[in-house]
Amino acid sequence: MNDSLLPAPALPAGLDAPDEAAVEAFRDSILAKLVYQVGGRPERASPRDWFIATALAARDHIVDDWRRSNDQTRAEDRKGVCYLSMEFLIGRLLSDALGNLGLTETARRALEGLGVDLDAVAGQEADAALGNGGLGRLAACFMESMASVDIPAYGYGIRYENGLFRQVIADGIQHEVPEDWLALGNPWEFERSGLVYEVRFGGHVRSEVSVDGSTRMIWHAGEIVNALAYDTPAVGWRGKRVNTLRLWSARATDPLQLGDFNRGDHVGSQASRMRAEAISRVLYPGDESEAGQELRLRQEYFFASASLQDIIRRHLSNHGDLSRLADHVAVQLNDTHPAIGVAELMRLLVDVHGMDWDAAWTVTQAVFSYTNHTLLPEALETWAVPMMERVLPRHMQIIYLINARHLDRARNGGADDALLSAVSLIDEQHGRRVRMGHLAFVGSHRINGVSALHSQLMKDTVFADLNKVCGDRITNKTNGITFRRWLHRANPGLTRLLVDAIGPAVLDDPDRLADLAPLAEDAGFQQKFAAQRRAAKERLAALVAGRIGLRLDPDALFDVQIKRIHEYKRQLLNIVQTVALYNAMRARPTAAWVPRVKIFAGKAAPSYHRAKDIIRLANDVAAVVNDDPTLRGLLKVAFIPNYNVSLAEVIIPAADLSEQISTAGLEASGTGNMKLALNGALTIGTLDGANVEIDERVGRDNIFIFGLTADEVMERKRAGYDARAAAAASPELRGALDAIASGVFSPGDPGRYRGLVEGLMHDDRYLVTADFDSYNTRQRDVASRWSQPEAWWRSAVLNTAHVGWFSSDRTIREYAADIWGVAADGS
């Protein structure tokens, strides 16, 4: 089965009910697009033809609002936001655009009159392969919310031609193949051929004395790559505002060395073009080689430079005075990927526009703010100094000067040598590397974490010294999600139920979800809530049957863990507990076992071999468990390949249990936890990231918390942790690990997972064994609650009722007020 999804029911009748004139006009527009832009005929049109025609018809409505938004922003001279992110995981856009414009039913009826089904048409759209996981999906939610709360904004990133990769599972093993999402065209984007910027690399720097006697640094680049802009409109709720997602495509300045070509070197004549265009080819190219590391650095500088040049061009066109740049634009760095932008803005202000260093630094700090997304030291980017000097020689000089002044201020403030070493932008202890998190921190006026726990841990751990030296710059902005995508569009069945129960105002105001709480005690409403969940589970079951040939029982407990595969997210803990459950079911076949389906989805980075081993183990466990007749179908395991936004939109409404089981203190926030709770799934999780705040809001009786806290994790690690002792003390854990290590799930290769288990015993850095017994106990509590339908559905309703606060609209309003200094909601 391909990635097109099963049809979804429409939004509740009357929410965007059109009149016949509007339907006819939209139908005429679709037909005109089909004939004159697609070049098709109605009687011969393919589903893909109908998709393109419908998208183009919708796009005409968007363009009108887009122009209005831009004209209004210029007329009112409003300060705006530029959001720099390596990822924008926007997913499919047709349903989103139609829903936000109130055109869903208009389009549905227009197509019905042509004998075409809207949901089948929407399924033809490829997922935009512009992201990997939570970081990119957060950026997409923020773009939609900035438009919805009427904040002028540009998102800036890279137009990856092949995105991350398409995940193929063969014999349980992940294989990566190119994601050709642009192969059939993209009706949403506009190529801006007039917006091309030169991005420089390599070469050398020379000082030159100007006629006024001042010294200027001149960067003589060794290579120039052009950045070409492609714009995609970001539509806000009810069309209030349409903002711009501007993505850069890399183009060679000279695509063909004609002399070399004519001499017969047909491949070599295009080498410079291939080198340049590799920049926007693939998201996160493998970085095991030095060439791969250099390509990542080139990508990050490429989009940061093009974006800042564009920001400055627009500012000069409208205002002229660069000293007031921060009065008109706020630039948010989404993680460390765009951190090189701090040095690049200094280069542009000082070298290109002749600004004094101190004045430029004041502007730079006032413009930038930085969102940190990780507490893992290895995930805080660093670049080898020799590579930086070779690829970006002028920026290395600027970073040295920023660092010297930064350390002088710290030394004058009383910092000793140890503290100076800790806060330096250059790590001298590990081969001399530039700390990009430090650069982003020093160059920004505010730094935020993405959950209350994460922000506090930033102050206590990874950025404790910097926060002390630079003043208290760290604040918290707990992540959020757009309810339009993750409730209205992903779960129209639940949306209909909510509107019928508490009124249509809930579509505009997530806080109105709280009105649902009294109905949690209503047996009739519980039954309706359960019925819409079962319909979603039937839809997911059909998808699973089509993709991997596994039949699922919609009446079973759907236990879901969907996220990037990483050791700290502890998919391994889930798998080990699954094996323990399997062992227990076989040992006690007459016990009253709750039917359960363990659902996994997620991608591992191509070079992350341990994560890929975990994917293979999940698939091997599934192969054995699913074929064991002694279980009588009571336990199934499904690993669904090629996780993306569209797949998430099918899984999340069908989930009963949400697995949020990262090692406490390591997950910055999470947003999957919010999406699943919004749709009524109960969370089993540690007190990590935003789980802490979800726990506070839904109530401890409606969530399954287990495991060590962040403080206990740190103490356990300080004291030295013995995984072997933990395994020896837990018969169920020991039995599960022995089964995995001995080849029960890899009979053709009994030693396949021996190293995985031995590695866990030798260095259980993510404390899988420490939390196993607590997790296993809570899973039994989950089964007990599931066996009491009234108790389960009461908790499910209360989860939906109490998570309105996790709207990304709320998050964006907090950024606007506390960090960006921009007006929201037209105020």
N, C-alpha and C positions, 0 to 999 in steps of 0.2 A: 504493500500500500504506500502511496506517496504521501507528501506532507499536507495535502488538502484534507481539511477536517470534515467531520460529519455535520450535517445541517444543524443549526441551532434555532430554537424558537425565537420569534420576534419579541421586541419589547412590548409591554402592555399596551393594548389598544387605547388610543386617545392621548398617549404621552406626546406624540408628535403627529397627531392625526391631520392629514393634508386635505385640502379641497380638491375637487376634480380638475380644476384649472391648473393647479400646481403639478398634479400627477401627469396631465397631458403635456405640460411644458417640459417636464423632466424627461418624459418618454421621447418627445421630439428631439431633445438635446442628445439623448443616448443614441438615437438612430442617426442623427447628423454626425456624431463622432464616429460611429461605426462605419459609415459610408465614406466620409471625407478625410478622416485621420487614420483610421485603421485600414481603410480600403477594403471593407468586407461587405457582404450582403446578408440581410437578416436570415434568409432561408439556408445559408451555408455557414453562418458564423459559428465558430468554436466557442466553448466556455471561456477560453482565454481572450478571444475577441470581445466578448460581452463584458469581461472584467475591465479591459482597457477602455472601452467606450463608456462604461459606467463611471470609472475613476475620472476620466477626462470631463465628463459632465459634472461630477461633483467638484472637480477642481475649479471649474468656472465660477461656482459659487464661492469657493475659498478665495480665489484671486480678488474678487470684489471686496471681501472683508479684509484681506491682506493689504490692499492698497489703502483702504480707509484707515486701518490701524497705523500704517506708516505715516500717512498724511497727518493724522491726529497727533502722533508723537512729535513730529517736526513742528507742527503749529503750536503745541503746548510747551515745546522745549523741555520735555520731561527727561530726567535722568533714567538711564537704562542699565541693564545687566548683560554682561557677556560671560557665558558659562563655557569654560574650556575643559573638554573631557576627551580622553582617548577613546571612549566608547559612548554610543547612543543606541541602546538596544530597543529600537522603536517598534519592532514587530510589524505586523500588517497594519495598514493605515485606512483602508476603505471603510470598514465598519466603524472605526474610531471617528473618522471625519464625518460620516453620515450621522452618527449618533450625536456628536457635539454640535452639528449644525441643525439638528432636529429634522433631518431628511430621511431617516431610516424607512419610515412607512411610505413616504413619497417614492423613494427608489424601489421599494418592494412592490408597490402596486403598479408603478410604471413598467417594471420588468415583467410582472405577472401578465400585463396586457400584451406582452410580446412572447408569452409562453416560456419565460425564463425565470429561474429561481434565484433570488438575491443571495441566499446563503451558499448555494453552489458556486455562484459567481465570485463571492468573496473568498471562497476556498482556493481560487486560482492564484491568489496573490502570494508571492514569495515573501518569506520573512526577510527583512533587511538585515543582512549579516554584519551589523556594525558594532557588535558587542559580544561579551562572553557571559556575564552573569549580573550580579547585584549592582555593581558599579555602573554598568551601562544602562540597566533598567531604571535605576534611580535617576540618572540623567534624563532619560525619556520622560519619566513621571514629572520631573521638575520642569521640563520644557512645557508640558501640557498644563501644569498648574500655574506657571508664570503667565501664560496666556489667559487662563481661566480667572485669575485674580487681577488681571489688567495691569501687568508689569511689562513694559517694553523690554524685549530680550532677544539676544542672538545666542544660539548654541554654536560652538565651533569645534570641529573634529576633522576626521579623515574619511574620505569616501573610499572605503576598502572595496576593491573589485571582487575579492574572494573571501572577505570576512575572516572569521576564525577558522573553522573547518566544518565540514559535514562529518558527523560521527557515524561510522558503520561498524556494527558488531558482527564479527565472523568467528565462530567457534569460541565465543565468549570474549574475544580480544578486540579492543578498540583499534580501529584503523581510521586514519584521517584522510579525507579526500577533499578537493577544492569545493568551496561553496559558491556555485555560479549563480548567485541571486540576481545578477544584472544581465544574465544571458538573454533574456527575452524583453529587456527594456524595463524602465522604471517610470511610470506615468506621473509620479509625484514630484520629480525633481526638475529644476530649471537650470540649464547650463548658463553661466554668466561669463560669456566669452570676453567681456570687457573688464572683468575683474581677475587680473593675473598679476601675481607678485613674484619677484625674484627672491629665491631663498639660497643663501650662499653656504658653501662648505669648504673646509681645508684652506690651503694657501698660506699666506704669512701676513704679519702685521708690521707696519713701518710707522714711525713717528715723523710728522712733518710740521714745520714751523709756518704758521699762517702769516699774512702780511701785518697783522696787528701784534705779532710777537708771541702769540699763544701757540702751544703745542697740541696738535691733534693726532689721534691714532687712526691710521688708514688701514682698513682690512682689504688686502688684495686676495680675493677668493680664488681657489683653485678649481672650483666647480660651481656652476649656477644651475638650479632646478627651478622651473616655473611651477607655481601653485595656481591652479585654475579652480574657481569657485563653482559649486553646485548648490542651489538653494532648494530646501524642502519646507513648505509651510507647516507650522505647528499650530493647530487649531484649538482654541480654548472652548470651554463649555458654553453652549448656546451661542457660539460665534462671537463672544464678547470681544475677543482680540485674536489676531493671527500673528504669531511671531515667526522668526526665521531660524531654521537649522542650516547653517552654512558649512558645507563639507568640502575639503580640499582634495583635489586630484593632482598627482605629481606628473609633470610633463617635461621631457627633455627640451632644452633650448634649441638643440640641433638634432632632430630625430634620426638623421641618416648621414653618415660620412660617405658622400657620394663617390669621392675618389677611391676609397677603399672598396666600395661596392663594385665599381666598374673594373677594379683590378682583380675581382674575383673573390674578395673576402666578404662574402654576403652575410655571414654571421657576425664577424668582427666589426663590420661597418655599423651595426646596430647596438654595439656594446654599451655605449654611453646612454642610449635610450633605455635599454633594459635596466641599467643601474639606477637611472633616475626614477623610472616608473615602478621599480620594486618598492619604493617608499610607500605607495598607496595600494599595494597589491594585497597584503595579508595582515590581519590583526595578530599581534604578538608572534612574530616569527621566532623560531627556535633560537634560544640564546646560549646554547651549549658551546658554540664556536665563537671566536672573536668577531668573525664576519657577521654572525647573527646579532651579537651585542651592538656592533656598530650600526647595523640597520635599525635596531630599536631606537638608538640615540638619534639617528637621522630622522626617523619618523616623528619623534617627540619635538625636535627642534623645528622641523618642517612645518608642522601645524601651528606651533606656538608663534613662530615668526610670521607666517602668513596672516594669522589671526590678529596679531598686534599691529602689523602694518595696515590691515584693514580698519582696525579700530581707530588708529591715528588718522588715516585718510578721512574717515567719516567725521571725526572730531574737527579736523582742520577745515573741512568743507562747511561745517555748520557753525563753528565757534572761533577757530583761528588760534587761540591762545593755549598752548600745551601746558602751561603752568596750572591751568584750571581743568585738566583732564579728569581729575577725580571728582569734580563737581558734576560731571555729566555722564560718567560711566563707572560702574563697579565691575571688576573682573574676578570671577571665582575660579580658583584652581581646584579641579576635582581630582584629588589625590596628587601624587608627586609627578605623574607623567608630564604635565605642562609646566613643571617648576622651572625649567630652563627659561621660561618666559620672564622671570625676574631679571636675569642677566640680559636677555634680549631687549626688554623695554629700556633698560639702562643704556644699552648700545644705541638704540634708536634715538633716545632723547639726547644723549651726550655726543655721539659720533655723527649722527645724521642731521639732527636738528639743533646742534650747538648749544645745548643747555648746560649750565654749570652742574658739576657733579652733585653737590649738596642739594640743589634745587631738584635735580632729577631723582635723587634718592627719596626726597620727601614726596614727590608725586608718585613714585613707584610703590612705596609702602601704603600710601593712601588709596591707590587704585586696587591693589591685590588683597584678596583674602584666600585662605587655604583650608580645604576640607581634608582631614586625615581619615583614612579608611582602614587602618591596620595597626595593631600593636606588635605584629611579628617583625622583629628586627631584620630578618632576611627579606621581608617584603618591602622595606623602605629602600627605595632605589639608591644605588650608588654607581658612579662611573669611574673607571680607572683614569687617573690624571693624564697619563700618556695618550690615551685615546681621545680625551677631551682636547688636549693640546693639538692633536693632529686633525680632528674633525672640526672643532670650533675654537681656533686659537685665540680669537679676540675675546670670546666669552670666558675662556680660562683666565685671561688677564683680568677681566672685570670681576670674576669670582674671587680671585686672589685679593683684589682691592677691597671688595665688599667684606671679605673675611678679615683683612687687616684692621679695618676700621671697627668692625664688630668686636674683634678681640681686644682692641685698644679700649673700647668702652667697657668691656667686661673687666679688664685688668684695672682700669681706673675705679671700677666699682668694688674692687677688693677680691676678684677671682684669683685663686691660686693656680698653679700649673696644671693640676689634675682637672680642675673645673674648665680651664681654658681648652685643654685637650678634648674634653667631653663636648663642649659647645662649638668647637671649630667646624667650619664648613668642609674642612679637609680631614679625613680620617687618616692619620699617620701610622696607625697600628696594623692595618691590614692591606699593605701594599699601596698606600696613598690613593685614596678614592674620594671623589666629591660626593658629599652627602646631600642628596637632592631634597630630602625632607627638611634638613636644616636650612637649606637655601630658601625653600618656600616659607618656612617659619620666619626667618629673619626678614624676608622681603615683604611680608604681609602685615597688615595692621590688626587682623583678627584671624585666629586659627580655631576651627571648630571640630569637635568630635560629633559622632552621629547617634549616640545614645547617652543617657545619663552616666551609666557605668563606664562606657568607653571614654568619655570626656574626662571623668575623674581619674581613670587609669593613665590617660595621657599625661595628666599633671603629676601623677605619682611615679611613672615609669619612663617611657621612651622620651618624653619631652620635659621631664622634671627640671633638668639643669637649664635648658633653653628658656623655659618659662620663668625661671628664677632670674636669669640674667637679663632677659628682654622685657621684663614686666609681665604682669598677668594678662596675657593675650588670649588664653584659651577659654572658649565658651562652648556651650552645648547646643546642638540643634538636632534633636532626634529625628531620624528619617521618617518619611511618610510615603504613601502610595496614592495614585490617582484612582478614586473610586469609580470614575467613569469607565476606565478600562477593566478594573479588577472586580467590579460588581455589576455595573449596568451591562457591559458588553460580554464579559466572561460568563456571567450567571444571570441571564434574563429571567429564568424561572424564579429564582430567589428575589430578583428585583420586582417582578410582578407581585409576589406575595407581600413584600414590604410595602409597596404602594397601596395595595388593597387594605393592608392592616393598619398602617399609620399615616397614609396620605402621600400625595406626590411631592410635598415639600422636602421629603427625604432625598430626592434626586438632586436638590440644590444645596442642601445643608446637611453634611454628615453628622453633625451633632444631634440631629433629629432621630438618629438610630436609637438613642437612649429611650425614646418613647416605646420601643419594642419590649423593654424589660418586663413590664407587667404581664405580657403575653407568654412569658417563659413558663408560667404556672398553668396556662390554659391547655388542657389536653387536646382540644380540637386544633388549636394552632400548632401544637407540637406535631400532630399527625400531618398537617399540611407542610410543615418544615421538613419532616422526614420524607414526605412524598417527593418534594422537589429535589432533595438530595438523591433519592433513588433514581430519578430520571437522569440526573447527571452521571450517576454511576453506570447506568445502562449505556450511556453514550461513550464513556471511557472504556467500558468493557468491549464495546464494538470496535473501538479504535485499537485496543490491545490485541484483540483477535485478528484484526486485519494486518497489524504490523508484525507481530511475533508469533501468531498462531496459538496463543494461550487463551483459554476460555475462563472467564472470571464469574463468580457468583455475586451479583449486585447486592445480595442480602448480607454478604460477609463484611467485616470491618475492613475498610480500606485505610491502610497504614502507610503513610506517604513520606518519603524523603527525597526532595527534588532540589538540587543545588549543585554547584561546581564540586567536583570530586577533589577533596583535599583532606589530608590526615587530620587537621585540627577540626574539621567539620564532622569527623568521626562516623563516616559511613561504615567503617570497620566495626565499631561498637554495635551498630544495628545488625550487621551481618552475623557477628558472633552470637548475639542474642537470638537471632533467627535460628541459628544452628542449635542453640540450647533449647529453644522451644520445640524444634523438630525432634531432638533427642527425647524430650519429655513426652511428647505426643506418642512416640513409638513405645516408650517404656510404660505409659499408662493409657492404653487405647480406650478404656471405658470411661475415662474422666470426661467431665462436661466441658469440652474445649469450645471456645468461641471461634467460629470460622473467621479466618484472617487472610488478607492479601497484603503482602509486603511489596510496595511499589517504589522502585528506585529510578531516577533519571538524573543525568548530569554528564558533563564532559571533563576529562582529565587533560591537562596540558601535555602536548606531544612528548616532551622530554621528562615528564614527571612519572618515572617508572613505578614508584610505589603506588601512586594513585591508579595507574593502569592495572597494576596487580589487583587492587581492590575491586575494580570493575570486573576483571576476569573472575575473581572469587565470587562476586555476586551472581554472575551468570552461571558459574559452575554449581553453586548452591541451588540456584533455580532449576537447573537441569535435573538434579537428583531429587529435590523435594517435589517438583511438579509431576514427576513420573513415578512416585512412590504410591502404590495402590493402598498401602496400609493406612494412609492418612485420610482416605475417603474424601479427598478434596477439601479438608478442613484448613490446610495451609497451602498457599500459593505464593510464589515469588516472581515478580515481573521487573526486569530491567528494560525500560523503554528507550530505544536509542534516539540520538540526535535531539536532545532537549533544547527547546527554544521557546520563544514567547507564545507562539500559537499552541504548542503542546501544553505549556503551563495553563493556558486558558481552558483547556479541557480537563486537566488533572485537578486543578485547585477546587472547582465547584464540586468534585466527586470525592474529595478527601474527607475522611472521618477523623483521622488522627494525623497531626502535624509534627514531624520529627525535627526538633531544633536542639540538637544534642552536642553542640560544640563544647570543647573544653572551656570551662568558665574563665573569662578574662581574655579570650582570644578572638571572639567574634565581635566586630565593631558594633554592629546593629543587627543586620538582617532586615530584609523586607519581605521575604517569603513567609516569615512567621506572621506578619501583618495581613498579607493577602489571604492566607489560609484561615486565620482567626476571623477575618471579616466575613468569609463565606461559611462560618459556623463550625470549622474543624476545631477540635480540642487539641491543645498543645501538650506534647511531652517534651520537656526540655530542662536544661540547666539554667541557673540564674546568670545568664550571659547576654550581652548585647541588649537589644530591646525586649528580650524575654522578661527582663526585670520589670519594665514598664507595662508590658502586657499582663503580667502577673498582678501588678497593682490595680489594674483597671478592670480585669475580668473577675478577679477574686480567686483566692487560693483553692476554693472548692471547685473551680471550673477549669483547672489547669493541672497538669501532672509534673510537678517540679521534682528533680532528683539531683543527686551528685554533689560534688565539692563546690564550694563557692570560690570566687576569684582569690580571696585571701587564703583560703585553705589550699588552693592549688599552689600558690606561691610558697606557702609554708611547707607543703609536702615535697616540693622540689628542693627547697633549701635543706631540708632534713635528709634528703636522699631517699629515693623511692625504689622499693624492691618489688618488681612485677612478679617475679617467681613466687615470692611469699604470698602475694595476693591470689595468684592462681591456685597455689596449694591449699589455701584456706577456703576456696569456693569450689565445691564439687561440680556445679553446673558450668562454671567458667572453664574449669580444667577439662571437663568432658568435651565442651565445644571446641576448645583449642586443640585437644588431642585428635579429635575427628578431622579437623582441618589439616593439621600437620601430618597426619598419617595417610592422607590420600583418599579419605572417604568421598570427597567431592571432586577428586581428580584421579579416578582409578587407572586411567591410562598413563598417568605420570605421578606416582605416589609422592614424589618429593617436591612437587610444584610449589607448595605453600609452606614447606618446612622453614625456608629462610624468612618468610613473612612472620611466622610465629616466633622463631628464634629472635628476630629483630625486635619484636614486641617485648619479649622477655628480657632482652639485653638493654633496651633503651625505650621505655614506654613514655616518651616525652609528652604525649597527649593524654596520658592517664586513662587509657581505655580500660585497663584491668582494675584500676582504682575505683572507677565509677560503675563497673559492670553490675555488681550485686544490687546497688541502689536502683539502677536502670531496670534491671530484671524484675525487681519487686514492683516498681511502678507500672511496668507492662502488665503484671498480674492485676493491678488495680484498674488499669484500662479495661481489661477483659471483664472484670467484675462490674464496672460501670456500664459497659456495653450490654451486659446481660439484664440491665434494668432500664428499659427503653425510656421510661418517664424521666429518670435521673439524667440519662445521656442527653436527651433532646432539650431538657431544661438548660443544661450547661451549654449546649450548642447555641441555643437562642441567645443566651446571655453573652456568649462570645461575640456574636454579631452585634448585639445591642451596645456593648461597652467599648468598641474599638473605633468609634468615630473620630477620636482624637488623632488617630494615626493617618489622617488624610494628609497628602503632600501639600494641599492648599494651606493647611496650618503651618507646616514646616516652612513653606516659601514666605508666608507672611512674617514669620519670625526672622528669617534671613533678611527680609526687606527692612524691617524695623531696627534690628540690632546689629547688622553687619554692613548691608549695602547702602543704607540711607536713601531708599527709594520709596515712592508712594505705591501702595497696593489698593485695589478696589476703587480706583479712580479718585482716591482722596489726596 
